Amino acid sequence: MYFMPVIMGRDKFLDFLERADENKDGRISRDELRIALKAAGLRFTTVKAWLAMRKCDHNRNGVIEGDKEMASLLSYANEKWNVLVI
């Protein structure tokens, strides 16, 4: 089964991630990411959030933080979640 990609601009995706940061600490935890993915209508969000953290959390501190990790998450979304960030 093929699903149409979700298309959004880079700024809109970064805004999406900013809204995912529920406690406003500037970092995105796995649970915050899971909740945001579910709100975006994606399926299997627990697994997707876990895999994204394994791939994008370079310093293994349990959160996505900083420009390098955010850019990695943006790239990961393009590649794995059928989200086309332009």
BELFENQUI-V354886 format. One record per pair of residues at least 12 apart in sequence whose C-alpha atoms are under 8 Angstrom apart, sorted by the first residue. I is the first residue (numbers start at 0). GAP is how many residues later the second one is. D is the distance in whole Angstrom. If there is no record, write none. Layout:
I,GAP,D + I,GAP,D
This chain:
2,79,8 + 3,78,8 + 4,77,5 + 4,78,5 + 4,79,6 + 5,76,6 + 5,77,5 + 5,78,6 + 6,76,6 + 6,77,5 + 6,78,6 + 6,79,7 + 7,75,8 + 7,76,6 + 7,77,5 + 7,78,6 + 8,76,5 + 8,77,5 + 9,75,6 + 9,76,6 + 12,61,8 + 12,72,7 + 15,20,8 + 16,16,8 + 16,19,8 + 19,12,6 + 19,13,6 + 19,15,7 + 19,16,5 + 25,39,7 + 26,36,6 + 26,37,6 + 26,38,5 + 26,39,8 + 27,35,5 + 27,36,5 + 27,37,7 + 28,33,6 + 28,34,5 + 28,35,6 + 29,19,6 + 29,20,7 + 29,23,7 + 29,32,7 + 29,33,7 + 30,18,8 + 32,16,6 + 33,12,6 + 33,14,8 + 33,15,5 + 36,12,8 + 47,33,8 + 51,21,7 + 51,24,7 + 54,21,8 + 55,13,6 + 55,14,8 + 55,16,6 + 55,17,6 + 55,20,8 + 56,12,6
